């Protein structure tokens, strides 16, 4: 059976990215917001923050865990993140002969706002209900074609400053017009629940060391405490306290690994008053005590 135009474009995109990511790892392209990711074997769980962006799996399969929700992500699927989220992810299908391959484009919030302002007549009816900040959809042909053009422009470095932003804007248009559109529009809709939760998350990311009071966070979102808790969990997949805890533990891990701090000092710097509580929660999240986890990570570098 002849291959469809969409399948041929996916094949072309996969081949182009394979040449640019022959070595296993994460590769930043000539467009700083655009990166390629290659793995030759299944990986252990990685804890990180997903930012506003769109990723497409070209080969292999990965699993993303947010709170208690598990998202299997297969080849040919796109993943949109609209609000910064602490996640756990791992590649579950990859080999030397057929590596895991993915592309990621971080989106510019101002550009998204500008494109939405130019596309006011959406056929998608927006509601005030909260939507999850991470969604997985099949990548449609127009989105794949736009990404293929973005990869091809990398072969013309002098054209990147001129064509790169235009294609990035087209990708945003394609996202807004496709199955991800309702989620991306909610982010920039003035006064939407998603936008209010985003504002609180921006505050939490800057102030995660401080103790948090639910009524104060709810006030920042202009919601009652009960409504705030419900909407925060719907958007992020976790409670505000769980979100804060993940930020604290990931930052402590970074400090111990990159600044050679011991567990006690790192715990204090991220807001923990009890070293034993820090050790328990660290072990629960990362699977090992702080000392063993950092030793293992240094040996793998």
C-alpha angles and dihedrals in degrees: 000000000000115000117248123245089252092052091049090051091050089050091050092048091048092050092048093049091045089060092049095046104039091137117067113254144057116314126196112210131213085275103068094212092052121078141168126219126201131179126179095197140019112285139218118253115290122203114210146131119267111212133198102301150106124248130186125201109220100174135008128008138272136188124224121197120197115175105316094332121103120203118194108206117198136188110285094030129115125216121206122194115189101174128035107269133185105228142173115220139169137177110244101177122046139116142174090258095045111021124196106262128187138161127213130196117188109215126225109233092209091053090049090052092049093049092048089050089055091048102050097146099074117171088211112094109225120214132195091243118116117252128203114263093224122058135170122208137161109270107245125219098256091054093048091049092052092051090048089056090048091054092046093053088061086073088064105054093179089057096050096087091050104038101026096073091044093054091044089054090049090053090054090050090051091049092050090049095046137062092291092055100095092053095048092047092052089059094061099032106116111246095005119146091244091053092050091050089048090056091053091047091052088055092046093052090056097039105032091125091066123083109256129222116206094218091054093050090047090052090053088055093044090238138117113261093250093049091045093053091049095048094043091054092046092052100039103024091236142064122268090253092051090048091051092047092054091049091050095047095046091050092048090051090051091050094050094046099043104028099034093237120161120240095258095053094043090050092054093047092057095047107270116139094185119059091195092054089049091051092049094049093043091052091047092053102038100028097239140059115275093255096049093042094053092045090052092048093050092050090053094053 
